Amino acid sequence: MKKETRAVLMLLVAGFCWSLGGVLVKTTDAHPLVIASFRSLFGAVVFFVALKGRPRLTFSKPQVIGAVGYAATLICFVSSTKMTSAANAILLQYISPIIVAVLAYFVLHERLHWYDFASIAGMLIGLWLIMRGQLDSRSMVGNLVAICGGIGFALVPICLRLQKDGSPYETIFLGNILTFLAGLPLLFIDPPSLAFLPPVAFLGIVQLGLPYVVYVAASKNASAVAVSVLPSIEAVLNPIWVFLITHENPGLGTLIGGAVVLGVITFRAVASIRDTSPQ
């Protein structure tokens, strides 16, 4: 199997694991920042083990910017999931492929293909279908927080690609540490019950840590746009898990828009594989 094809599959696996986050955050009884903090603590442990206990923190510009963007993504995702619907929280985060496409061209000097533009257009259509009629004032703050998370999420693949010949794992490790420290004061202000530890441990290890190890590995052999678009399978599955467990109705628009996004992901994955196949 070619390394580019393997990267596509790894990105899809990462997106699948990430999709479990919405339902677990919704059903965990604790302050959003406490959830984000301790989820990242477990995630940091996973990366510490993956780095064999020897993380190389250079604090280079890509490492720091990527870590801050990652931390902002995690904090905004958990916070917006508590403040608005799970569908809104995750789908608004996926404005990131549009930002990534622009940054990939100007910062990474990556050539954009016709299927990159087609994928971004399809994502916009899918998000419009999903969000149509859902941006009410009651959840507007949560929606804005989710958009901020999308901006942070856009910085991550760019900074990982800038470090593809080095060791980009430390960017995510540092981001987890920053997220843990950001929420730590809330542990003393609004302490949760011990019952929150098992679901947060699962969030940190299975839903966050391990998939991000896979995601970082895949980022070395895929374009920044592919790294941004393909994991958006998370955006389709996230509200489905929430609906099945908590009965939070995603709405017909979300289902139709989700189908469009899923089609875009399939199209982008096939296009990536075909583009790297021997002619």
PLY file of the C-alpha trace (Angstrom):
ply
format ascii 1.0
element vertex 279
property float x
property float y
property float z
element edge 278
property int vertex1
property int vertex2
end_header
0.00 0.00 0.00
1.38 3.41 -1.01
2.15 5.78 1.85
-0.29 8.38 0.46
-3.12 5.82 0.38
-2.25 4.73 3.91
-2.35 8.39 5.00
-5.90 8.75 3.60
-7.10 5.72 5.56
-5.38 6.94 8.72
-7.07 10.35 8.45
-10.47 8.67 8.11
-9.78 6.51 11.19
-8.78 9.61 13.17
-11.99 11.38 12.16
-14.07 8.36 13.20
-12.50 8.30 16.67
-12.90 12.07 17.07
-16.61 11.75 16.27
-17.21 10.13 19.67
-16.36 13.41 21.41
-19.75 15.11 21.16
-21.80 12.44 22.91
-19.18 11.91 25.62
-18.89 15.64 26.33
-22.69 16.00 26.38
-23.07 13.18 28.89
-20.15 14.13 31.18
-21.25 16.19 34.17
-18.47 18.74 34.69
-17.48 22.26 33.67
-16.41 22.35 29.98
-12.92 23.64 30.80
-12.42 20.89 33.40
-13.43 18.28 30.81
-11.09 19.81 28.21
-8.28 20.04 30.78
-8.36 16.46 31.98
-9.08 15.03 28.55
-5.86 16.70 27.41
-3.97 15.41 30.46
-4.71 11.85 29.35
-3.98 12.83 25.75
-0.60 14.23 26.80
0.22 10.92 28.51
-0.50 9.08 25.24
1.88 11.38 23.35
4.51 11.14 26.09
4.46 7.36 25.66
4.48 7.68 21.85
7.56 9.92 22.13
9.21 7.31 24.40
9.36 9.80 27.25
11.68 12.15 25.36
9.66 14.99 23.79
11.83 17.56 21.98
10.25 20.90 22.77
12.10 23.43 20.61
9.43 26.15 21.01
9.91 27.04 17.36
7.30 29.30 15.77
5.43 26.43 14.02
5.50 24.36 17.20
4.12 27.13 19.42
1.51 28.42 16.94
0.35 24.87 16.20
0.12 24.07 19.92
-1.89 27.23 20.66
-4.21 26.51 17.70
-4.67 22.94 18.92
-5.42 24.06 22.48
-7.92 26.63 21.20
-9.61 23.91 19.13
-10.04 21.59 22.11
-11.26 24.26 24.50
-13.67 25.78 21.98
-15.05 22.38 20.94
-15.87 21.26 24.48
-17.25 24.68 25.42
-19.42 25.04 22.30
-20.73 21.47 22.65
-22.07 22.43 26.08
-23.46 25.77 24.81
-25.10 24.79 21.52
-26.12 21.62 19.70
-23.48 18.99 19.03
-24.18 19.39 15.30
-23.51 23.13 15.40
-20.43 22.70 17.58
-18.62 20.27 15.32
-19.86 21.43 11.93
-18.98 25.09 12.45
-15.49 23.92 13.41
-15.15 22.58 9.88
-14.86 26.01 8.32
-11.19 25.12 8.71
-10.63 23.51 5.26
-11.34 26.88 3.60
-8.76 28.63 5.78
-6.31 25.77 5.33
-6.56 25.95 1.53
-5.59 29.64 1.58
-2.75 29.13 4.07
-1.48 26.03 2.24
-1.06 28.07 -0.93
0.53 31.16 0.61
2.48 29.63 3.52
3.35 26.10 2.38
3.37 26.87 -1.36
1.42 23.67 -1.96
-0.21 23.39 -5.37
-4.00 23.29 -5.14
-5.73 20.80 -7.44
-9.14 21.08 -9.04
-10.49 18.52 -6.56
-9.31 20.70 -3.65
-11.52 23.55 -4.87
-14.38 21.10 -5.58
-14.05 19.65 -2.07
-14.13 23.07 -0.42
-17.18 24.10 -2.49
-18.93 20.86 -1.52
-18.09 21.42 2.15
-19.58 24.93 1.99
-22.80 23.60 0.45
-23.03 20.84 3.06
-22.42 23.26 5.94
-25.00 25.69 4.54
-27.61 22.91 4.40
-26.77 21.86 7.94
-26.74 25.32 9.45
-29.76 26.76 7.59
-32.29 27.84 10.19
-30.16 26.72 13.16
-28.33 29.94 13.97
-30.75 31.19 16.62
-29.79 33.78 19.22
-30.04 31.31 22.10
-27.01 29.40 20.88
-25.24 32.24 19.07
-22.41 32.48 21.62
-21.82 28.74 21.32
-21.80 29.04 17.53
-19.21 31.85 17.67
-17.05 29.78 20.03
-17.26 26.88 17.57
-16.11 29.16 14.73
-13.12 30.24 16.84
-12.33 26.56 17.28
-12.41 26.17 13.49
-9.86 28.95 13.12
-7.60 27.24 15.66
-8.09 23.89 13.92
-6.95 25.41 10.62
-3.57 26.31 12.12
-2.82 22.72 13.16
-2.31 21.01 9.76
-0.34 24.00 8.47
2.07 23.90 11.40
2.34 20.10 11.24
3.22 20.28 7.54
5.86 22.92 8.31
7.47 20.35 10.62
6.93 17.26 8.43
10.68 16.66 8.15
11.14 17.10 11.88
9.03 15.80 14.75
5.55 17.33 14.69
4.31 15.11 17.53
5.67 17.60 20.07
3.25 20.24 18.75
0.26 18.17 19.85
1.98 17.16 23.09
2.60 20.82 23.93
-0.97 21.71 22.94
-2.33 19.12 25.36
-0.19 20.55 28.16
-1.46 24.08 27.41
-5.07 22.87 27.43
-4.56 21.06 30.73
-3.08 24.17 32.35
-5.84 26.42 30.96
-8.58 24.46 32.68
-6.75 23.52 35.86
-7.93 26.55 37.95
-11.56 25.53 37.32
-10.89 22.23 39.07
-10.69 24.11 42.36
-13.48 26.59 41.58
-16.00 24.05 40.27
-14.73 20.58 41.26
-16.51 17.63 39.58
-17.38 14.29 41.16
-15.00 11.36 40.74
-17.55 9.81 38.37
-16.30 12.10 35.61
-12.85 10.44 35.51
-13.72 7.24 33.52
-15.45 9.04 30.61
-12.76 11.75 30.55
-10.03 9.08 30.54
-11.75 7.44 27.56
-12.03 10.84 25.88
-8.34 11.56 26.46
-6.96 8.20 25.36
-9.32 6.72 22.74
-11.09 9.81 21.38
-8.17 12.28 21.51
-4.69 10.89 22.16
-4.48 7.81 19.93
-6.34 9.37 16.96
-4.06 12.41 17.07
-1.00 10.15 17.00
-2.47 8.63 13.81
-3.38 12.10 12.49
0.13 13.49 12.97
1.68 10.44 11.30
-0.68 10.83 8.33
0.09 14.55 8.03
3.61 13.74 6.86
2.33 12.07 3.68
-0.78 14.05 2.76
-1.41 17.63 1.64
-2.62 20.21 4.14
-6.05 20.32 2.43
-6.39 16.52 2.61
-5.35 16.57 6.27
-8.09 19.13 6.88
-10.91 17.70 4.74
-10.72 13.93 5.21
-11.16 13.83 9.03
-14.39 15.81 8.58
-16.15 12.46 8.63
-16.23 13.45 12.31
-18.69 16.21 11.44
-21.14 13.67 10.00
-20.89 11.00 12.68
-20.70 13.28 15.75
-24.37 14.43 15.72
-25.51 10.90 14.85
-23.93 9.44 18.01
-25.44 12.30 20.05
-28.89 11.62 18.57
-28.68 7.89 19.28
-27.62 8.38 22.92
-29.21 11.66 24.03
-31.97 11.99 21.37
-30.80 15.50 20.46
-32.49 15.76 17.05
-30.02 16.96 14.40
-32.83 17.93 12.01
-33.46 17.12 8.35
-31.06 19.83 7.14
-28.26 18.31 9.19
-28.93 14.86 7.75
-28.97 16.13 4.15
-25.96 18.38 4.69
-24.14 15.55 6.45
-24.75 13.31 3.44
-23.24 16.01 1.20
-20.19 16.33 3.47
-19.80 12.54 3.51
-19.94 12.54 -0.28
-17.25 15.25 -0.38
-15.01 13.19 1.91
-15.44 10.10 -0.27
-14.75 12.13 -3.40
-11.65 13.75 -1.88
-10.30 10.40 -0.64
-10.75 8.74 -4.04
-9.24 11.74 -5.84
-6.19 11.68 -3.54
-5.61 7.97 -4.10
-6.09 8.19 -7.88
-3.77 11.21 -8.08
-0.93 9.27 -6.43
-1.54 5.98 -8.28
0.88 4.94 -11.04
-0.44 5.89 -14.48
0 1
1 2
2 3
3 4
4 5
5 6
6 7
7 8
8 9
9 10
10 11
11 12
12 13
13 14
14 15
15 16
16 17
17 18
18 19
19 20
20 21
21 22
22 23
23 24
24 25
25 26
26 27
27 28
28 29
29 30
30 31
31 32
32 33
33 34
34 35
35 36
36 37
37 38
38 39
39 40
40 41
41 42
42 43
43 44
44 45
45 46
46 47
47 48
48 49
49 50
50 51
51 52
52 53
53 54
54 55
55 56
56 57
57 58
58 59
59 60
60 61
61 62
62 63
63 64
64 65
65 66
66 67
67 68
68 69
69 70
70 71
71 72
72 73
73 74
74 75
75 76
76 77
77 78
78 79
79 80
80 81
81 82
82 83
83 84
84 85
85 86
86 87
87 88
88 89
89 90
90 91
91 92
92 93
93 94
94 95
95 96
96 97
97 98
98 99
99 100
100 101
101 102
102 103
103 104
104 105
105 106
106 107
107 108
108 109
109 110
110 111
111 112
112 113
113 114
114 115
115 116
116 117
117 118
118 119
119 120
120 121
121 122
122 123
123 124
124 125
125 126
126 127
127 128
128 129
129 130
130 131
131 132
132 133
133 134
134 135
135 136
136 137
137 138
138 139
139 140
140 141
141 142
142 143
143 144
144 145
145 146
146 147
147 148
148 149
149 150
150 151
151 152
152 153
153 154
154 155
155 156
156 157
157 158
158 159
159 160
160 161
161 162
162 163
163 164
164 165
165 166
166 167
167 168
168 169
169 170
170 171
171 172
172 173
173 174
174 175
175 176
176 177
177 178
178 179
179 180
180 181
181 182
182 183
183 184
184 185
185 186
186 187
187 188
188 189
189 190
190 191
191 192
192 193
193 194
194 195
195 196
196 197
197 198
198 199
199 200
200 201
201 202
202 203
203 204
204 205
205 206
206 207
207 208
208 209
209 210
210 211
211 212
212 213
213 214
214 215
215 216
216 217
217 218
218 219
219 220
220 221
221 222
222 223
223 224
224 225
225 226
226 227
227 228
228 229
229 230
230 231
231 232
232 233
233 234
234 235
235 236
236 237
237 238
238 239
239 240
240 241
241 242
242 243
243 244
244 245
245 246
246 247
247 248
248 249
249 250
250 251
251 252
252 253
253 254
254 255
255 256
256 257
257 258
258 259
259 260
260 261
261 262
262 263
263 264
264 265
265 266
266 267
267 268
268 269
269 270
270 271
271 272
272 273
273 274
274 275
275 276
276 277
277 278
